[in-house]
Each structure stands twice: as C-alpha cells, then as structure tokens.
C-alpha cells in the first residue's frame, strides 16, 4: 500500500504521524522525535501532508515543501469536528488526515520566512506596548498614593518618567522614590525598544510596494499597512471583499431559521490583531470626521448622524477591509469618492 495522505500532529518534541493510502486504509501510525521528522519525510514518496495552523506550522510546511510534499495547513477549529473520541496525539493526527481530504475544507496559506519576520516585529511591539501601559499605570498608582497626580496622556507619562530617571523625584519617602525611579527607568528602556522596532517596520514599509499602496487608504498607517501586507497571503482566495472582512471577524453573525434571517453582532473570529488595528484606525478617522467633516468620506459623517460612534467605527473597519482586499487583488491605490475629493 502506497501512502497518499499523511496527518502530522505538531508538538515541541514528539510528533505523531497518521498515514493512509488512496482508499483510505491506514498504512501506519507512529510517533517521531523532532530530529526524526525531516529524515522520515525525505524517504517518504511525495504525498499530501496535512497540519494544523499552529505554532511552528509554517516552518515545517516550508521544510516539507522543499522535500516535494504538498502541504496544507488548516485552522484547528476546522479539524476538531473530525476527532472521534478523546484527546490524544494519535486521535489528532487521524483527524488531521481525515480533514485535509475534505473538498470543502479551508486552508491557511504558508507564510514565507520574511513575512513571519515582519509579523515578529508586530507581535513584539504589541507586547512592549502592553508592558509600557502596565508600567505607566503602576507609576501613576504609586504617585497617587502620595497625593501626586499624573496628567493623562502618554507624552505626560514619558516626560515624568524622564524626570524621575534624571533624579528629579517628588516629595515621597525614600523607598517609594527608589521604586518610582526603577519604574521610570523601565519605561524609558521599553520606549527605546519600541522606537527601534518602529524604525524597522518603517524600513520594511518603504521596501514593500503593497504596504505602500495600502497606506493610501484613510485610517491605515504604517503599522496597519505592514501588518496587512505581511498577514494577507493569497488574498485572491477570497471571492469578494466581504469574505476577506469575514475572515477578520468584521461581518455580522447570521441567524437564519424558518426563512427568517437576523443579523447579530460581528463574529470576532479570525485575526484579532488585524481587526483591532483596523478598528483603532477607524476610531481615529471617526474622531477627525467630527472635527473636520469635509476631510473624510462624506458617508462617514452621514452615518454618525444616524448611528452610535462605536457602531460607525466597526462598520468603517468592515468597509476598509473590503477596500484593502480590492487593492491587494486588483492593484492600484485608494481613490477617494468624487464628492469628497471635490
């Protein structure tokens, strides 16, 4: 019996393999150590290899593709229904082997090493931003215990942190002064790391033609444009902009029963990072629409007159995702509506 399909359950050290032939009969089941994976697949005839799109999946997909195998990555949520009973590595590998052969299965494109490197910059920046927020809140709470109020806004917090690092400590006990200076030093260090990462992202943006075209969309800056360019692989696999927006969780949930269809809140499925970037960008655009209505798409102020601001923000993010899909698939740059341009 010749192996035609393999289900590979990824892990840190021990990988589970489930292989079947053209008629679906099990050829073998076995566990492999990490160092045995590539030699094992190098000896195996070219076949279809299914894996869940999880940590290290893109690396293994690239390596197995070099060996001549056809690799397909699947969202773990789509594989779970094929697990018959229990949660074991062997059962997971069997489910992966079954799911990858389904004609209606949706697959995740394999990212290149360069795209993963760009996304690593984004993930690290996101972590550092959270750490900076935690440090600033800790410093604000510490000073508030001694009756010292820190003005709102990040620039005020950074200015105070620089003063504390320079030794300009307020009137607080020595122990609290020591803690405050330590927090201020950490805030300064994190801020320097963020500046370096954003400089790298800006350089990547200038070297990527798609990222530059996406940045022409109102509400899309360097951070959002680089994240979209690095994450959205093979956008043509989506039949429409709505499908792309749905993949980011920006379309409403549908509840249809007895011929009656009801639309609910957005699904919030898919890439949370991209969805948040789009919503944050549209929040800034909505704020500008309130101050300078003539500087934005005329549909935005019209929606604000009828709907709550948060609903308008999410609706604008949905529309922006569709515009981004059109630019990624058809080329060109953003073109403002004629009435807005006039």
C-alpha positions in Angstrom: 0.0 0.0 0.0 1.4 3.4 -1.0 1.0 6.4 1.2 -1.0 9.2 -0.4 -2.1 11.3 2.6 -0.4 12.0 5.9 -1.8 13.7 9.0 1.0 15.3 11.1 0.3 16.4 14.6 2.9 19.0 15.6 4.4 19.3 19.1 7.6 20.5 20.8 9.4 17.2 21.0 7.2 14.2 19.9 5.3 14.4 16.6 2.5 12.0 15.7 2.1 10.7 12.1 -1.0 9.0 10.6 -0.7 7.8 7.0 -3.4 6.3 4.7 -3.4 5.0 1.1 -5.6 6.1 -1.8 -8.6 4.1 -0.5 -8.3 5.5 3.0 -6.8 2.4 4.6 -4.3 3.0 7.4 -0.8 2.3 6.3 0.9 3.2 9.6 0.7 5.2 12.8 3.9 6.2 14.5 5.5 8.8 16.8 8.6 10.7 15.7 11.1 12.7 17.7 11.8 16.2 16.4 15.2 15.2 14.8 13.5 12.3 13.0 10.8 14.3 11.2 12.7 15.6 8.2 14.7 12.3 7.6 11.4 10.4 7.8 9.6 12.6 5.2 12.7 12.7 3.0 12.4 8.9 2.5 8.6 9.1 2.0 7.2 9.3 -1.6 5.7 12.7 -2.4 2.2 12.9 -0.8 -0.4 15.2 0.7 0.6 16.3 4.2 -2.0 18.0 6.5 -1.2 20.0 9.6 -3.0 22.4 11.9 -2.0 26.0 11.5 -0.4 26.5 14.9 3.0 27.4 16.3 5.9 26.3 14.1 3.4 25.1 11.4 4.7 27.5 8.7 8.3 26.4 9.3 7.5 22.7 9.0 5.3 23.5 5.9 8.2 25.2 4.2 10.6 22.4 5.0 8.3 19.6 3.9 7.5 21.5 0.7 11.2 21.6 -0.1 11.1 17.8 0.1 8.5 17.6 -2.6 5.3 17.1 -0.5 2.1 19.0 -0.9 1.5 20.7 2.4 -1.9 22.0 3.6 -2.4 24.0 6.8 -5.9 24.1 8.4 -7.4 26.1 11.2 -7.5 23.9 14.4 -11.2 24.8 14.8 -12.0 23.2 11.5 -10.1 20.0 12.4 -11.7 19.5 15.8 -15.0 18.0 14.5 -13.1 15.1 13.0 -11.7 13.9 16.3 -13.8 10.9 17.1 -13.3 10.5 20.8 -10.8 11.5 23.4 -7.8 13.9 23.1 -4.7 12.1 22.2 -1.9 12.8 19.7 -2.8 9.7 17.7 -6.5 10.8 17.5 -5.5 14.3 16.5 -3.2 13.0 13.7 -6.0 10.8 12.4 -8.4 13.7 12.5 -6.0 15.9 10.6 -5.5 13.2 8.0 -9.3 13.0 7.5 -9.9 16.7 7.4 -7.2 17.5 4.8 -9.0 15.4 2.3 -12.4 17.1 2.6 -13.3 19.0 -0.6 -14.9 21.9 1.3 -12.0 22.4 3.8 -10.5 25.8 4.0 -6.7 26.1 4.1 -4.3 28.6 5.5 -1.6 29.8 3.1 2.0 29.2 4.1 3.9 32.3 5.1 7.4 33.0 4.0 10.3 33.5 6.5 10.3 37.2 5.6 6.6 37.6 6.3 7.0 35.8 9.6 9.9 38.1 10.5 7.8 41.2 9.8 5.0 39.7 11.9 7.5 39.0 14.7 8.2 42.8 14.8 4.5 43.4 15.2 4.0 40.8 17.9 7.0 42.1 19.9 5.8 45.7 19.5 2.3 44.7 20.8 3.9 43.1 23.8 6.1 46.1 24.6 3.1 48.5 24.3 1.2 46.4 26.8 4.3 46.4 29.1 4.6 50.2 28.8 0.9 50.6 29.7 1.4 48.4 32.8 4.4 50.3 33.9 2.8 53.7 33.4 -0.3 52.6 35.3 1.8 51.2 38.1 3.7 54.5 38.4 0.5 56.5 38.3 -1.0 54.5 41.1 2.2 54.7 43.2 2.3 58.5 42.9 -1.4 58.8 43.6 -0.9 57.1 47.0 1.2 60.2 48.0 -1.2 62.8 46.6 0.7 63.3 43.3 -1.5 63.3 40.2 0.0 62.3 36.8 -1.6 64.1 33.9 -3.4 62.0 31.4 -1.7 61.1 28.1 1.3 59.1 27.2 3.5 62.1 26.5 2.9 63.4 30.0 3.8 60.0 31.5 7.0 59.8 29.4 8.0 63.3 30.4 7.6 62.5 34.1 9.5 59.2 33.6 12.4 61.1 32.2 12.4 63.5 35.1 12.3 60.6 37.6 15.2 58.9 35.8 17.2 62.1 36.0 16.7 62.2 39.8 14.0 64.9 39.9 12.0 62.9 42.4 8.9 64.3 44.0 8.4 64.5 47.8 7.9 60.9 48.6 9.5 58.5 51.1 12.9 57.1 50.0 11.6 53.6 49.4 8.8 55.0 47.1 11.4 57.2 45.4 13.5 54.1 44.7 10.6 52.2 43.2 9.5 55.2 41.2 12.9 55.6 39.6 13.1 51.9 38.8 9.7 52.1 37.1 10.8 55.2 35.2 14.0 53.5 34.0 12.0 50.5 32.7 9.5 52.8 30.9 12.5 54.6 29.2 14.0 51.2 28.2 10.7 50.0 26.7 10.3 53.2 24.9 13.7 52.9 23.3 12.9 49.3 22.2 9.6 50.5 20.7 11.4 53.2 18.8 13.8 50.7 17.3 11.1 48.3 16.3 9.0 51.0 14.7 12.1 52.1 12.8 12.5 48.6 11.4 8.8 48.5 10.5 9.1 51.8 8.7 12.1 50.5 6.7 10.1 47.3 5.8 7.2 49.5 4.8 9.4 51.5 2.4 10.7 48.3 0.8 7.3 46.7 0.3 5.2 48.0 -2.6 1.9 46.5 -1.4 2.3 48.1 2.1 2.8 51.5 0.5 -0.3 51.1 -1.6 -2.4 50.0 1.4 -1.2 53.1 3.4 -3.0 55.3 0.9 -6.3 54.2 2.5 -7.6 56.7 5.0 -7.2 55.4 8.6 -4.4 53.0 7.5 -1.0 53.9 8.7 2.4 52.3 8.6 1.6 49.8 11.4 -1.7 48.6 9.9 -0.3 48.6 6.3 2.7 46.5 7.2 0.6 44.1 9.2 -1.9 43.6 6.4 0.9 43.2 3.8 2.6 40.5 5.9 -0.5 38.7 7.0 -2.8 38.7 4.0 -1.3 35.9 1.8 -3.0 35.0 -1.4 -5.9 37.4 -1.0 -7.3 36.2 -4.3 -8.5 33.0 -2.5 -11.3 35.2 -1.1 -14.1 35.5 -3.7 -15.0 39.0 -2.5 -14.1 41.8 -0.1 -16.9 40.6 2.2 -15.2 37.2 2.6 -12.0 38.9 3.5 -13.7 41.1 6.0 -15.5 38.0 7.4 -12.1 36.3 7.8 -11.1 39.1 10.2 -14.4 38.8 12.1 -15.8 42.2 11.0 -19.1 40.9 9.5 -22.2 40.3 11.5 -23.3 36.9 12.6 -26.2 35.4 10.7 -29.1 33.6 12.4 -31.5 32.1 9.8 -34.3 29.8 10.8 -37.7 29.2 9.2 -37.0 31.6 6.4 -36.3 34.5 8.7 -32.8 35.9 8.8 -31.5 38.0 11.6 -28.1 39.8 11.7 -26.3 40.0 15.1 -23.1 41.4 16.3 -19.8 40.9 14.5 -18.4 37.4 14.7 -15.0 38.5 16.2 -13.4 35.4 14.6 -10.1 35.4 12.7 -7.1 37.6 13.2 -7.7 39.6 16.3 -4.6 41.8 15.8 -5.6 42.9 12.3 -9.2 43.5 13.4 -8.0 45.7 16.3 -5.7 47.7 14.1 -8.5 48.4 11.7 -10.9 49.4 14.4 -8.3 51.7 16.1 -7.6 53.3 12.7 -11.2 53.9 12.1 -11.7 55.3 15.6 -9.1 58.0 14.7 -10.9 58.6 11.4 -14.3 59.0 13.2 -12.8 61.5 15.6 -11.5 63.5 12.6 -14.9 63.3 11.0 -16.4 65.1 13.9 -13.9 67.9 13.8 -13.4 68.2 10.1 -16.3 66.5 8.2 -15.1 67.8 4.8 -11.8 66.0 5.1 -13.2 62.5 5.2 -15.5 60.3 3.1 -18.9 62.0 3.2 -20.6 58.7 4.1 -18.9 58.8 7.5 -20.4 62.0 8.9 -23.8 60.9 7.4 -23.5 57.6 9.4 -22.5 59.4 12.5 -25.7 61.5 12.3 -27.8 58.3 12.4 -25.8 55.7 14.3 -23.7 55.5 17.5 -20.0 56.2 17.1 -18.8 52.7 18.0 -21.1 51.1 15.5 -19.9 53.5 12.9 -16.3 52.7 13.8 -16.8 48.9 13.3 -18.8 49.5 10.1 -16.0 51.7 8.7 -13.5 49.0 9.6 -15.6 46.5 7.7 -15.6 48.7 4.7 -11.9 49.4 4.9 -11.1 45.7 5.0 -13.0 45.4 1.7 -11.1 48.3 0.2 -7.9 46.7 1.3 -8.9 43.4 -0.4 -9.6 45.2 -3.6 -6.2 47.0 -3.6 -4.4 43.7 -2.8 -6.2 41.8 -5.6 -6.6 44.4 -8.3 -3.6 46.7 -7.7 -3.6 50.4 -7.7 -4.1 52.8 -4.7 -7.1 54.2 -2.8 -9.2 56.6 -4.8 -11.4 59.0 -2.8 -15.1 59.5 -3.7 -15.6 62.3 -6.2 -17.8 64.3 -3.8 -15.2 64.0 -1.0 -12.3 65.0 -3.4 -14.2 68.0 -4.6 
